[in-house]
Amino acid sequence: MKELATDWSTQGTARRRDTYYAATLKKFVPFRDPIVFRKGSMQYLWDAEDNKYIDLLGMNVCISVGHSHPTVVKAAQAQAAELTHCTTMFYHPVPAHLAEELVETLPQGPDWVVHFCNSGAEAIDLAMTIARTHTGNLDLLALRTAYHGPTAAAQSVTGISGWRHPGMPGNVAFVADPNQYRGIFGENAGAAPYLDEIERTIATATNGRLAGMLVESVQGYGGIIPMPEGYMSGAAERVRAAGGLYIADEVQSGFGRTGDNMWGFEADGVIPDIIVMAKGIGNGFPLAAVVTKREIAEPMAEKFLFHTYGANPTSCAAGRAVLQVMREEKVRLNARTVGAALLERLQDLKQKHEAIGDVRGRGLMLAIEMVKDRKTKEPDRETTSAVFEACRESRLILSKSGPTQSVLRMVPPMCLSLNDVDEVADGLDRAFSALG
C-alpha cells in the first residue's frame, strides 16, 4: 500500500489548518507566526526546519516522562500490533493491571476502584455525576479561577470566563480561590479566611446540601496557584459536613509533578473521595481515569455508563509503562530537584526585571506572573505576550495562562535536567531584556 504523503512545510500546514480547522481552534495559535513540530525526544522538540527547542509546556502537561520515551513507545507499539482496541465490555488484562497499579500509588485504606475515560474533561464529567448520584444532592462548589475542561459539564465548574460558553448546566457556586499573591484577603493570608468563604458560600449560594467540591491541588491553567497549607483538608471537612464529597482534580498536578508527592493532595494530608487523573497518565496517549471509593461508585451500577476508548489497551499499555518509568527513573525526585533549581533562578529574574510581580510553584509546576506595577499588581497581558514571543527566539516553548493571560506557565516533561536550567533561565532573561 502506498504511503500517504505529508506536506511538512510550515506554509502548507498553516494553510490547511486555517482552511479546515474550526474557528474555535484559532485561539490556540500561540505565536504570531506558525510553528510546526516534527519530532520530539524527552524534553526537546524539533520544528520542521530542524530547530531544537526546550519544551516547557509538556504539550499542555500531557508529556510526563518525555517525548517519545522509548519504554512507553515500545509498550504501546507491542500492544497495538497484537490488539489495538478492545471494548470495555470484554475483559482484557492490560487495563486491569493498570487499574491495580494506579491504586497502589494512592493512600492505603480506602477500597479504591478505577473507571477509565478518554480525557480529563470526560473524567471531570464523570466525577460530577458520581458525586451527585452518590449524595443525591445537586449543588457543587468550584474555585473562581479553576479550569476543569471544555465539555459543557466541565465548563460549568470552570471559573474563567474565556472558557465558558452559553448553555452550561447549573447548580454550581464559585468560591474565592486562596491565591496567596493576589487573593481577596491580601498577600500570604493563609487558608483560614478562604475556608470561612466556603462556609459562607454554602450558606448563601446553595441549598445547604452539597454534592461535592472540585479542587485542583495546584491550579494549572489558572496560573499555577498552589493551595496553601490547611486549605484542602479544611475544604474537605466543610464540604463533607454539608453532605458532599471532596473531588481532587489531579489532571495537571498529579503523577509526581509537584516533586514532593505522587499526588498534589498529599501535601495537605487529605484523602479525597474522588480523584480525577489524566494528561501525564498516558505521556501523550489519550487516557484518563476517575478513582473513587467503592461505596461511592456502587450507585452508578444502576445505569449504563460507557467511554468508548476509556480502557483502550494500547493507551493503557502506555499508562503502565509511564508508571514503570516513574518508578525506575525516579521522575518525581527529578521534578523536585530540577524544579527547585529553576525556581531559584526565576527568583533571581524577579529581582532583575520589574515586570515580574511574582514567581511561584512546586516541583515542575512553575509560573512567572507579569504586572504593570508591583504595588497595584495590575495584570500585564501585553508584556506577557511580548516575553512569550521573545522566548521563541531562545527556543523555549511555554504557555500564557491565568484568567487575564498574564502568567507564563512552565510545566515541562519531568525529565528536564539540571543542565537545562541555565539555558531556560538565560533564555527568559534575554526575553525580558528585549522589552527595552
Sine and cosine of phi, psi and omega as CSV:
sin_phi,cos_phi,sin_psi,cos_psi,sin_omega,cos_omega
0.00,0.00,0.68,-0.73,-0.04,-1.00
-0.94,0.34,0.71,-0.71,0.02,-1.00
-0.95,0.32,0.69,-0.72,0.02,-1.00
-0.93,0.38,0.73,-0.68,0.02,-1.00
-0.98,0.22,0.61,-0.80,0.04,-1.00
-0.80,-0.60,0.82,-0.57,0.07,-1.00
-1.00,0.07,0.95,-0.31,-0.05,-1.00
-1.00,0.01,0.01,1.00,-0.03,-1.00
-0.92,0.40,0.60,-0.80,0.02,-1.00
-0.87,0.49,-0.67,0.75,-0.03,-1.00
-0.90,0.44,-0.71,0.70,-0.01,-1.00
-0.91,0.42,-0.67,0.74,0.01,-1.00
-0.90,0.43,-0.68,0.73,0.01,-1.00
-0.89,0.46,-0.64,0.76,0.00,-1.00
-0.89,0.45,-0.71,0.70,0.00,-1.00
-0.92,0.40,-0.66,0.75,0.01,-1.00
-0.89,0.45,-0.74,0.67,-0.03,-1.00
-0.90,0.43,-0.50,0.87,-0.03,-1.00
-0.99,0.14,-0.65,0.76,-0.20,-0.98
-0.93,-0.37,-0.23,0.97,0.06,-1.00
-0.98,0.18,0.51,-0.86,0.05,-1.00
-0.93,0.37,0.43,-0.90,-0.04,-1.00
-0.88,0.48,-0.47,0.88,-0.03,-1.00
-0.89,0.46,-0.35,0.94,-0.03,-1.00
-1.00,0.04,-0.09,1.00,-0.05,-1.00
-0.92,0.40,-0.48,0.88,0.04,-1.00
-0.92,0.40,-0.26,0.97,-0.06,-1.00
-1.00,-0.07,0.24,0.97,0.13,-0.99
-1.00,0.00,0.97,-0.23,-0.20,-0.98
-0.96,0.28,-0.68,0.73,-0.08,-1.00
-0.99,-0.12,0.36,-0.93,0.05,-1.00
-0.88,0.48,-0.65,0.76,0.04,-1.00
-0.96,-0.28,0.63,-0.77,-0.07,-1.00
-0.88,0.47,0.45,-0.89,0.12,-0.99
-0.72,-0.70,0.72,-0.70,-0.03,-1.00
-0.89,-0.46,0.87,-0.49,0.04,-1.00
-1.00,-0.07,0.73,-0.68,-0.05,-1.00
-0.95,-0.32,-0.48,0.88,-0.12,-0.99
-0.53,-0.85,0.52,-0.85,0.09,-1.00
-0.65,-0.76,0.56,-0.83,0.09,-1.00
-0.54,-0.84,0.91,-0.42,-0.01,-1.00
0.83,0.56,-0.90,-0.43,-0.04,-1.00
-1.00,-0.04,0.15,0.99,-0.12,-0.99
-0.89,-0.45,0.47,-0.88,0.08,-1.00
-0.76,-0.65,0.47,-0.88,0.10,-0.99
-0.80,-0.60,0.72,-0.69,0.00,-1.00
-1.00,0.05,-0.04,-1.00,-0.08,-1.00
-0.90,0.43,-0.35,0.94,0.05,-1.00
-0.99,-0.11,0.16,0.99,0.06,-1.00
0.94,0.33,0.42,0.91,0.15,-0.99
-0.99,0.16,0.67,-0.74,-0.06,-1.00
-0.99,-0.11,0.70,-0.72,-0.01,-1.00
-0.80,-0.60,0.43,-0.90,0.24,-0.97
-1.00,-0.07,0.82,-0.57,-0.03,-1.00
-1.00,0.03,0.98,-0.21,0.05,-1.00
-1.00,-0.07,0.09,1.00,0.01,-1.00
-0.97,-0.25,-0.33,0.94,-0.05,-1.00
0.85,0.52,0.53,0.85,-0.08,-1.00
0.74,0.68,0.84,0.54,-0.01,-1.00
0.90,0.43,0.70,0.72,0.12,-0.99
0.93,0.37,0.19,0.98,0.00,-1.00
-0.99,0.17,-0.51,0.86,-0.05,-1.00
-1.00,0.00,0.96,-0.28,-0.08,-1.00
-1.00,-0.08,-0.76,0.65,-0.11,-0.99
-0.97,-0.26,0.03,1.00,0.10,-1.00
0.79,-0.62,0.62,-0.78,0.06,-1.00
-0.84,0.54,0.75,-0.66,0.07,-1.00
0.76,0.64,0.65,0.76,0.02,-1.00
-0.83,0.56,0.81,-0.59,-0.14,-0.99
-0.85,0.52,-0.57,0.82,0.00,-1.00
-0.92,0.39,-0.66,0.75,-0.01,-1.00
-0.94,0.35,-0.70,0.72,0.01,-1.00
-0.88,0.47,-0.69,0.72,-0.01,-1.00
-0.88,0.48,-0.69,0.73,-0.01,-1.00
-0.90,0.43,-0.68,0.73,-0.01,-1.00
-0.93,0.37,-0.66,0.75,0.01,-1.00
-0.88,0.47,-0.69,0.72,-0.03,-1.00
-0.89,0.45,-0.68,0.74,0.00,-1.00
-0.94,0.34,-0.66,0.75,-0.01,-1.00
-0.89,0.46,-0.58,0.81,0.00,-1.00
-0.94,0.34,-0.45,0.89,-0.04,-1.00
-1.00,-0.02,-0.73,0.68,0.04,-1.00
-0.32,-0.95,0.96,-0.28,-0.10,-0.99
-0.93,0.37,-0.67,0.74,-0.05,-1.00
-0.60,-0.80,0.62,-0.79,0.11,-0.99
-0.65,-0.76,0.87,-0.49,-0.08,-1.00
-0.89,0.45,0.45,-0.89,-0.14,-0.99
-0.88,0.47,-0.37,0.93,-0.06,-1.00
-0.94,0.34,-0.24,0.97,0.08,-1.00
-0.96,-0.27,0.40,-0.92,0.02,-1.00
-0.99,0.16,0.63,-0.78,0.12,-0.99
-0.53,-0.85,0.69,-0.73,-0.12,-0.99
-0.94,0.34,-0.48,0.88,-0.13,-0.99
-0.91,0.41,-0.80,0.60,0.07,-1.00
-0.90,0.44,-0.52,0.86,0.04,-1.00
-0.91,0.43,-0.69,0.73,0.07,-1.00
-0.89,0.46,-0.69,0.73,-0.02,-1.00
-0.88,0.47,-0.66,0.76,0.03,-1.00
-0.86,0.51,-0.71,0.71,0.02,-1.00
-0.88,0.47,-0.68,0.73,-0.06,-1.00
-0.94,0.33,-0.55,0.83,0.10,-1.00
-0.91,0.42,-0.71,0.71,0.00,-1.00
-0.86,0.51,-0.58,0.81,-0.02,-1.00
-0.91,0.41,-0.34,0.94,0.02,-1.00
-1.00,0.10,-0.15,0.99,-0.13,-0.99
-1.00,-0.09,0.31,-0.95,0.09,-1.00
-0.81,0.58,0.75,-0.67,-0.04,-1.00
-0.99,0.16,0.49,-0.87,-0.05,-1.00
0.74,-0.68,-0.91,0.41,0.06,-1.00
-0.90,0.44,0.47,-0.88,0.08,-1.00
-1.00,0.00,1.00,0.07,-0.12,-0.99
-0.97,0.23,0.58,-0.81,0.15,-0.99
-0.74,-0.67,0.39,-0.92,-0.17,-0.99
-0.84,-0.55,0.67,-0.74,0.16,-0.99
-0.82,-0.58,0.87,-0.49,-0.02,-1.00
-1.00,0.08,0.61,-0.79,0.02,-1.00
-0.78,-0.63,-0.03,-1.00,-0.02,-1.00
-1.00,0.00,-0.49,0.87,-0.12,-0.99
-0.45,-0.89,0.23,-0.97,0.03,-1.00
-0.89,0.46,-0.62,0.79,0.00,-1.00
-0.90,0.44,-0.67,0.74,0.07,-1.00
-0.89,0.46,-0.62,0.78,0.01,-1.00
-0.91,0.42,-0.63,0.78,0.07,-1.00
-0.88,0.47,-0.72,0.70,0.05,-1.00
-0.81,0.58,-0.73,0.68,-0.03,-1.00
-0.91,0.42,-0.66,0.75,0.01,-1.00
-0.87,0.50,-0.66,0.75,0.04,-1.00
-0.89,0.45,-0.68,0.73,0.00,-1.00
-0.90,0.43,-0.68,0.73,0.03,-1.00
-0.86,0.50,-0.73,0.69,-0.05,-1.00
-0.88,0.47,-0.69,0.73,-0.02,-1.00
-0.94,0.34,-0.60,0.80,0.02,-1.00
-0.93,0.38,-0.71,0.70,-0.05,-1.00
-0.92,0.39,-0.70,0.72,-0.09,-1.00
-1.00,0.08,-0.42,0.91,-0.12,-0.99
0.98,0.22,0.09,1.00,0.00,-1.00
-0.97,-0.26,0.35,-0.94,-0.04,-1.00
-0.96,-0.30,-0.58,0.82,-0.18,-0.98
-0.94,0.34,0.73,-0.69,0.05,-1.00
-0.84,-0.54,0.49,-0.87,0.13,-0.99
-0.94,-0.34,0.56,-0.83,0.10,-1.00
-0.55,-0.84,0.27,-0.96,-0.01,-1.00
-1.00,0.04,0.48,-0.88,-0.14,-0.99
-0.91,0.41,-0.50,0.87,0.03,-1.00
-0.93,-0.38,0.51,0.86,0.05,-1.00
-0.97,0.24,0.50,-0.87,0.23,-0.97
-0.78,-0.62,0.86,-0.51,-0.03,-1.00
-0.85,-0.53,-0.06,1.00,0.07,-1.00
0.68,-0.73,0.21,-0.98,-0.13,-0.99
-0.99,-0.11,-0.15,0.99,0.05,-1.00
-0.92,0.38,0.26,-0.96,-0.08,-1.00
-0.85,0.53,-0.71,0.70,-0.02,-1.00
-0.93,0.38,-0.68,0.73,0.00,-1.00
-0.92,0.40,-0.57,0.82,0.09,-1.00
-0.88,0.47,-0.56,0.83,-0.06,-1.00
-0.91,0.41,-0.36,0.93,0.05,-1.00
-0.95,-0.33,0.22,0.98,0.09,-1.00
-0.99,-0.13,0.80,-0.60,-0.13,-0.99
-0.99,-0.12,0.20,0.98,-0.04,-1.00
-0.97,-0.26,0.87,-0.50,-0.17,-0.98
-0.87,0.50,-0.55,0.84,-0.02,-1.00
-0.90,0.44,-0.28,0.96,0.00,-1.00
-0.98,-0.21,-0.04,1.00,-0.13,-0.99
-0.97,-0.23,0.82,-0.57,0.02,-1.00
-0.94,-0.34,0.23,-0.97,-0.01,-1.00
-0.91,0.42,0.46,-0.89,0.16,-0.99
1.00,0.04,0.34,0.94,0.00,-1.00
-0.97,0.23,0.52,-0.86,0.09,-1.00
-0.91,0.42,0.34,-0.94,-0.11,-0.99
-0.97,-0.26,-0.52,-0.86,-0.03,-1.00
0.88,0.48,0.64,0.76,0.08,-1.00
-0.79,-0.61,0.77,-0.64,0.09,-1.00
-0.89,-0.45,0.66,-0.75,-0.05,-1.00
-0.97,-0.24,0.66,-0.76,0.04,-1.00
-0.91,-0.42,0.42,-0.91,0.00,-1.00
-0.88,0.47,0.74,-0.67,0.01,-1.00
-0.98,0.19,0.61,-0.79,-0.09,-1.00
-0.98,0.17,0.84,0.54,-0.01,-1.00
-0.95,0.32,0.88,-0.47,-0.09,-1.00
-1.00,0.10,0.01,1.00,0.08,-1.00
-0.97,-0.23,-0.76,0.65,-0.07,-1.00
-0.77,-0.64,0.45,0.90,0.02,-1.00
-0.92,0.40,0.25,-0.97,-0.10,-0.99
-0.93,0.38,-0.29,0.96,0.01,-1.00
-0.98,-0.21,0.23,0.97,0.07,-1.00
1.00,-0.03,0.06,-1.00,-0.10,-0.99
-0.96,0.29,0.70,-0.72,0.06,-1.00
0.81,0.58,0.70,0.72,-0.01,-1.00
-0.98,0.17,-0.16,0.99,-0.01,-1.00
0.98,0.22,-0.18,-0.98,-0.10,-0.99
-1.00,0.02,-0.50,0.87,-0.21,-0.98
-0.80,0.60,-0.78,0.62,-0.04,-1.00
-0.90,0.43,-0.48,0.88,0.01,-1.00
-0.98,0.22,-0.50,0.87,0.12,-0.99
-0.93,0.37,-0.60,0.80,0.10,-0.99
-0.88,0.47,-0.59,0.81,0.03,-1.00
-0.89,0.45,-0.58,0.81,0.06,-1.00
-0.88,0.48,-0.72,0.69,0.00,-1.00
-0.89,0.46,-0.68,0.74,0.01,-1.00
-0.90,0.44,-0.63,0.78,-0.01,-1.00
-0.92,0.39,-0.67,0.74,0.06,-1.00
-0.86,0.52,-0.64,0.77,-0.08,-1.00
-0.97,0.25,-0.41,0.91,-0.14,-0.99
-0.89,-0.46,-0.39,0.92,-0.10,-0.99
-0.87,-0.49,0.12,0.99,0.08,-1.00
-0.71,-0.70,0.04,-1.00,0.07,-1.00
-1.00,0.06,0.16,0.99,0.04,-1.00
1.00,-0.09,-0.22,0.98,0.03,-1.00
-0.86,-0.52,0.79,-0.61,-0.12,-0.99
-0.95,-0.30,0.47,-0.88,0.25,-0.97
-1.00,0.09,-0.59,0.81,0.01,-1.00
0.19,-0.98,-0.04,-1.00,0.06,-1.00
-0.68,-0.73,0.72,-0.70,0.04,-1.00
-0.98,-0.18,0.75,-0.67,-0.01,-1.00
-0.67,-0.75,0.80,-0.60,0.21,-0.98
-0.99,0.16,0.82,-0.58,-0.03,-1.00
-0.86,0.52,-0.60,0.80,0.25,-0.97
-0.74,-0.67,0.89,-0.45,-0.01,-1.00
-0.88,0.48,0.73,-0.69,-0.04,-1.00
-1.00,-0.02,-0.99,0.14,-0.02,-1.00
-0.89,0.46,-0.43,0.90,0.02,-1.00
-0.91,0.41,-0.12,0.99,0.10,-1.00
0.86,-0.50,0.38,0.92,-0.03,-1.00
0.84,0.54,0.95,0.32,0.00,-1.00
-0.94,-0.34,0.98,-0.20,0.06,-1.00
-0.94,0.34,0.61,-0.79,0.10,-1.00
-0.96,0.28,0.76,-0.65,-0.02,-1.00
-0.93,0.36,0.32,-0.95,-0.02,-1.00
-0.81,0.58,0.76,-0.65,0.05,-1.00
1.00,-0.01,-0.20,0.98,-0.09,-1.00
-0.96,0.27,-0.75,0.67,-0.07,-1.00
-0.91,0.42,-0.70,0.72,0.02,-1.00
-0.92,0.39,-0.62,0.78,0.03,-1.00
-0.93,0.38,-0.62,0.78,0.05,-1.00
-0.90,0.44,-0.70,0.72,0.01,-1.00
-0.86,0.51,-0.67,0.74,-0.01,-1.00
-0.88,0.48,-0.71,0.71,-0.05,-1.00
-0.95,0.32,-0.62,0.79,0.01,-1.00
-0.92,0.39,-0.68,0.73,0.01,-1.00
-0.91,0.41,-0.56,0.83,0.05,-1.00
-0.90,0.43,-0.41,0.91,0.03,-1.00
-0.99,-0.12,0.27,0.96,0.09,-1.00
1.00,0.04,0.09,1.00,-0.11,-0.99
-0.98,-0.21,0.02,-1.00,-0.01,-1.00
-0.92,-0.40,0.55,-0.84,0.07,-1.00
-1.00,-0.03,0.87,-0.48,-0.06,-1.00
-0.94,-0.35,0.91,-0.41,0.00,-1.00
-1.00,-0.05,0.88,-0.47,0.09,-1.00
-1.00,0.02,0.97,-0.23,-0.02,-1.00
-0.96,-0.28,0.37,0.93,-0.06,-1.00
-0.85,0.52,-0.67,0.74,0.01,-1.00
-0.98,-0.20,-0.56,0.83,-0.14,-0.99
-1.00,-0.04,-0.05,1.00,-0.05,-1.00
-1.00,0.03,-0.05,-1.00,0.05,-1.00
0.87,0.50,0.63,0.78,0.15,-0.99
0.99,0.11,0.05,1.00,-0.11,-0.99
-0.89,0.45,-0.53,0.85,-0.01,-1.00
-0.98,0.21,-0.13,0.99,0.12,-0.99
1.00,-0.01,-0.78,0.63,-0.08,-1.00
-0.97,0.23,-0.49,0.87,-0.08,-1.00
-0.66,-0.75,0.31,-0.95,0.10,-0.99
-0.93,0.38,-0.60,0.80,-0.04,-1.00
-0.84,-0.54,0.66,-0.75,-0.06,-1.00
-0.86,0.51,-0.58,0.82,-0.05,-1.00
-0.92,0.39,-0.34,0.94,-0.02,-1.00
-0.91,0.42,-0.35,0.94,0.01,-1.00
-0.88,0.48,-0.39,0.92,-0.05,-1.00
-0.91,-0.41,0.15,0.99,0.08,-1.00
0.93,0.36,0.28,0.96,-0.02,-1.00
-1.00,-0.04,0.58,-0.82,0.13,-0.99
-0.94,-0.34,0.94,-0.35,-0.04,-1.00
-0.92,0.40,0.26,-0.96,0.14,-0.99
-1.00,0.04,-0.54,0.84,0.03,-1.00
-0.68,-0.73,0.67,-0.75,0.03,-1.00
-0.82,-0.57,0.77,-0.63,0.01,-1.00
-0.96,-0.28,0.79,-0.61,-0.04,-1.00
-0.80,-0.60,0.57,-0.82,0.08,-1.00
-0.20,-0.98,-0.35,-0.94,0.06,-1.00
0.76,0.65,-1.00,-0.09,-0.09,-1.00
-0.87,0.49,-0.26,0.97,-0.01,-1.00
-0.87,0.49,-0.52,0.86,-0.07,-1.00
-0.91,-0.41,-0.04,1.00,0.01,-1.00
0.80,0.60,0.64,0.77,0.02,-1.00
0.94,-0.34,-0.33,0.94,0.10,-0.99
-0.99,0.12,0.64,-0.77,-0.05,-1.00
-0.93,0.36,0.91,-0.42,-0.07,-1.00
-0.27,-0.96,0.61,-0.80,0.09,-1.00
-0.46,-0.89,0.19,-0.98,0.00,-1.00
-0.45,-0.89,0.55,-0.83,0.22,-0.98
-0.92,-0.39,0.83,-0.55,0.03,-1.00
-0.91,-0.42,0.76,-0.65,-0.02,-1.00
-0.53,-0.85,0.13,-0.99,0.02,-1.00
-0.97,0.25,0.61,-0.80,-0.11,-0.99
-0.81,0.58,-0.69,0.72,-0.06,-1.00
-0.92,0.40,-0.44,0.90,0.04,-1.00
-0.97,0.23,-0.57,0.82,-0.03,-1.00
-0.98,0.21,-0.41,0.91,-0.14,-0.99
-0.81,0.59,-0.70,0.71,-0.02,-1.00
-0.87,0.49,-0.37,0.93,0.00,-1.00
-0.92,0.39,-0.34,0.94,-0.04,-1.00
-0.95,0.32,-0.17,0.99,-0.02,-1.00
-0.96,0.29,-0.31,0.95,0.04,-1.00
-0.74,-0.67,0.27,-0.96,0.03,-1.00
-0.96,0.26,0.57,-0.82,0.14,-0.99
-0.51,-0.86,0.75,-0.66,-0.18,-0.98
-0.50,-0.87,0.71,-0.71,0.14,-0.99
-0.85,-0.52,0.89,-0.45,-0.22,-0.98
-0.77,0.64,-0.78,0.63,-0.06,-1.00
-0.97,-0.26,0.23,0.97,-0.13,-0.99
-0.84,0.55,-0.69,0.72,-0.01,-1.00
-0.94,-0.33,0.54,0.84,0.03,-1.00
-0.81,0.59,0.83,-0.56,-0.10,-0.99
-0.91,0.42,-0.48,0.88,0.03,-1.00
-0.92,0.38,-0.74,0.68,0.05,-1.00
-0.90,0.44,-0.64,0.77,0.00,-1.00
-0.93,0.37,-0.53,0.85,0.10,-0.99
-0.90,0.44,-0.65,0.76,0.08,-1.00
-0.89,0.46,-0.67,0.74,0.01,-1.00
-0.88,0.48,-0.66,0.76,0.05,-1.00
-0.89,0.46,-0.66,0.75,0.00,-1.00
-0.92,0.40,-0.58,0.81,0.06,-1.00
-0.86,0.51,-0.74,0.67,0.01,-1.00
-0.89,0.45,-0.62,0.78,0.04,-1.00
-0.88,0.47,-0.73,0.68,0.01,-1.00
-0.89,0.46,-0.66,0.75,0.00,-1.00
-0.86,0.50,-0.63,0.77,0.03,-1.00
-0.94,0.34,-0.78,0.63,-0.16,-0.99
-0.96,0.28,-0.54,0.84,-0.06,-1.00
-0.98,-0.19,0.14,0.99,0.07,-1.00
0.77,0.64,0.78,0.62,-0.10,-1.00
-0.89,0.45,-0.66,0.75,-0.02,-1.00
-0.90,0.44,-0.67,0.74,0.04,-1.00
-0.88,0.48,-0.63,0.77,0.03,-1.00
-0.90,0.43,-0.65,0.76,0.03,-1.00
-0.87,0.49,-0.64,0.77,0.01,-1.00
-0.93,0.38,-0.72,0.69,-0.07,-1.00
-0.93,0.36,-0.78,0.63,-0.04,-1.00
-0.94,0.35,-0.62,0.78,0.03,-1.00
-0.88,0.48,-0.66,0.75,0.02,-1.00
-0.90,0.43,-0.65,0.76,0.01,-1.00
-0.91,0.40,-0.66,0.75,0.00,-1.00
-0.94,0.34,-0.63,0.78,0.03,-1.00
-0.88,0.48,-0.62,0.78,0.04,-1.00
-0.89,0.46,-0.66,0.75,0.04,-1.00
-0.93,0.38,-0.57,0.82,0.05,-1.00
-0.92,0.40,-0.58,0.81,0.08,-1.00
-0.89,0.47,-0.63,0.78,0.05,-1.00
-0.89,0.45,-0.65,0.76,0.03,-1.00
-0.90,0.45,-0.59,0.81,0.02,-1.00
-0.89,0.45,-0.62,0.78,0.03,-1.00
-0.92,0.40,-0.44,0.90,-0.09,-1.00
-1.00,-0.02,-0.56,0.83,-0.15,-0.99
-0.89,-0.45,0.89,-0.45,-0.09,-1.00
-0.90,0.43,-0.40,0.91,-0.03,-1.00
-0.93,0.37,-0.31,0.95,-0.02,-1.00
-1.00,0.08,0.89,-0.45,0.04,-1.00
-1.00,0.03,-0.58,0.81,-0.07,-1.00
-0.42,-0.91,0.56,-0.83,0.23,-0.97
-0.81,-0.59,0.57,-0.82,-0.11,-0.99
-0.27,-0.96,0.13,-0.99,0.10,-0.99
0.66,-0.75,0.06,-1.00,0.06,-1.00
-0.71,-0.71,0.69,-0.72,0.01,-1.00
0.84,0.55,-0.77,-0.64,0.03,-1.00
-0.97,-0.26,0.69,0.72,0.27,-0.96
-0.84,-0.54,0.99,-0.11,-0.15,-0.99
-0.78,-0.62,0.41,-0.91,-0.04,-1.00
-0.52,-0.85,0.51,-0.86,0.19,-0.98
-0.87,-0.49,0.84,-0.55,0.01,-1.00
-0.96,-0.29,0.77,-0.64,-0.05,-1.00
-0.99,-0.13,0.66,-0.75,0.03,-1.00
-0.72,-0.70,0.44,-0.90,0.08,-1.00
-0.98,0.19,-0.45,0.89,0.00,-1.00
-0.50,-0.87,0.78,-0.63,-0.07,-1.00
-0.93,0.37,-0.42,0.91,0.00,-1.00
-0.98,0.20,-0.73,0.69,-0.02,-1.00
-0.99,0.14,-0.36,0.93,-0.03,-1.00
0.87,0.49,0.46,0.89,0.04,-1.00
-0.90,0.44,0.82,-0.57,-0.04,-1.00
-0.87,0.50,0.58,-0.81,-0.04,-1.00
-0.86,-0.51,1.00,0.07,-0.02,-1.00
-0.92,0.38,-0.61,0.80,-0.06,-1.00
-0.91,0.41,-0.70,0.71,0.03,-1.00
-0.90,0.43,-0.64,0.77,0.04,-1.00
-0.85,0.53,-0.71,0.70,0.01,-1.00
-0.90,0.43,-0.65,0.76,-0.01,-1.00
-0.91,0.41,-0.69,0.73,0.03,-1.00
-0.91,0.41,-0.66,0.75,0.02,-1.00
-0.84,0.54,-0.74,0.68,0.02,-1.00
-0.89,0.45,-0.66,0.75,-0.02,-1.00
-0.92,0.40,-0.47,0.88,0.02,-1.00
-0.90,0.44,-0.46,0.89,0.03,-1.00
-0.88,0.48,-0.59,0.81,0.02,-1.00
-0.91,0.41,-0.47,0.88,0.05,-1.00
-1.00,-0.04,0.14,0.99,0.04,-1.00
0.87,0.49,0.71,0.70,0.09,-1.00
-0.89,-0.46,0.75,-0.67,0.04,-1.00
-0.93,-0.36,0.88,-0.48,0.07,-1.00
-0.64,-0.77,-0.28,-0.96,-0.04,-1.00
-0.66,-0.75,0.45,-0.89,0.15,-0.99
-1.00,-0.03,0.80,-0.60,-0.09,-1.00
-0.67,-0.74,-0.12,-0.99,-0.01,-1.00
1.00,0.01,0.33,-0.94,-0.04,-1.00
-0.85,0.53,-0.50,0.86,-0.02,-1.00
-0.92,-0.39,0.26,0.96,0.01,-1.00
0.82,0.57,0.62,0.79,-0.03,-1.00
-0.93,-0.37,0.31,0.95,-0.03,-1.00
-0.82,-0.58,0.72,-0.69,0.18,-0.98
-1.00,-0.06,0.89,-0.45,-0.06,-1.00
-0.99,-0.16,0.73,-0.68,0.01,-1.00
-0.84,-0.54,0.94,-0.34,-0.01,-1.00
-0.69,-0.72,0.91,0.40,-0.13,-0.99
-0.96,0.29,0.21,-0.98,0.22,-0.98
-0.79,0.61,0.61,-0.79,-0.13,-0.99
-0.98,0.21,0.18,0.98,0.15,-0.99
-1.00,-0.09,0.05,1.00,0.12,-0.99
-0.75,0.66,0.68,-0.73,-0.13,-0.99
-0.94,-0.34,0.26,-0.97,0.09,-1.00
-0.87,0.49,-0.49,0.87,0.03,-1.00
-0.92,0.39,-0.37,0.93,0.01,-1.00
-0.99,0.11,-0.34,0.94,-0.17,-0.99
-0.86,0.50,-0.73,0.68,-0.02,-1.00
-0.89,0.46,-0.66,0.75,-0.01,-1.00
-0.89,0.45,-0.66,0.75,0.04,-1.00
-0.90,0.43,-0.77,0.64,-0.05,-1.00
-0.90,0.44,-0.66,0.75,0.01,-1.00
-0.92,0.39,-0.62,0.79,0.04,-1.00
-0.91,0.42,-0.67,0.75,0.07,-1.00
-0.90,0.43,-0.65,0.76,0.02,-1.00
-0.87,0.50,-0.69,0.72,0.04,-1.00
-0.90,0.44,-0.62,0.78,-0.02,-1.00
-0.90,0.43,-0.67,0.74,0.05,-1.00
-0.93,0.36,-0.65,0.76,-0.02,-1.00
-0.90,0.43,-0.48,0.88,-0.01,-1.00
-0.94,0.34,-0.19,0.98,0.01,-1.00
-0.92,0.38,-0.42,0.91,0.02,-1.00
0.99,0.13,0.00,0.00,0.00,0.00
